[in-house]
């Protein structure tokens, strides 16, 4: 009996944890831990863990890190810096420049 590649059936094979680890550059242990924590959905077939390709891709997409706004990072660093600004210092010039831009 041949499997159909139309409808709900997909021709993508299930992935084993080792394949997921190789594709991500992770250790097998890291993949097993993600499965154990419920981050990466998996199923057990004949006592073997298998991951659907779409679950793997959703896991990757969910792990995407949003870039930070560089101006916000610099402003936060300047606010949290314990160094005092002294007149004529580079730090004082930078703070003056920031004040001019925001005005």
N, C-alpha and C positions, 0 to 999 in steps of 0.2 A: 504494500500500500504506500503510495508516494504522498509526501506532505505537500500541501498547497502553499504557494507563496503569495496568495491573494487573500483578501479579507483580514481577519484578526490574526491569522498566523503570520509570524515573521520568520525570515530566513536567517536572522541573526542567531548564532549559537549562544548558549549560556556561557558565562565566563567563570572560571574557577578562581579562588582567591589568589593563586600564584600569578595568573594572567593579569588580574587587576593590579597587583603589586608591581609587576614589570611595567605596565602601562603608565603607572603613576610615579615610578622611581621610589617606591616605598618597600619596606620589608613585608614579608608575609605576616609577621606578627602584628604590624600596624593595621593591616587589612582585617585580620581576625578580630583585633580589638575594636575597630570601627563597626564591625558586624555585631559584636557582643554588646556594644553600647547602643545599638539601634540606629546608628548614623547611616549605615550602608545596608539596605534591605537585602536579604539573602534567603534562599530556600534550601532545605535539606532533601536531597534525592538519593535514595539508596545509601544513606549515611555519608554523603558527600555534599559540601556546601557549594551552591551555584548562585551566580548573580546575573540578573537580567541586564542586558546592555543598557536599556533605558534607565534602569535604576542606578547603574554605574554613572551614566552621563548626568543624571539629576544630582547625584552625590557630588560630582565634580563642580557642577554649576552652583550648587549651594555653598561650596567652599570658597567661592570667588571673593577676593578682598577688594573692597572699594578703595580707590586712591584717595589720599587725603589732599585737601586744598593746601598748596604750598604756602600761601600767604597766611592762612590760619595757623599753620604749624610754626612759622617764623614768629608771628605775633605771640603765640603761647610761650615759646621759648624765651622771648624777650621779657614777657611779664613774669615768668617764673624764675628768671635768672637772679641769683643772690648778689651779683656784682653791682655796685653802685655806678651810676653814670657820672663821670666827672667832666667838667667843662673842657672842651678841646679834645676829648678822647674819641676814638673811633665809635665807641658805643653811644656817646652823646650825639655824635653826628648822625648815626643811624636812627636814633630816636627822634631827632629833629626832622629828618627826612620823612619818617613815618607820620609825624604830626602834620607836616605840610601836605602830604598826599591825602590824608583823611579829612583835611579842612576844605 
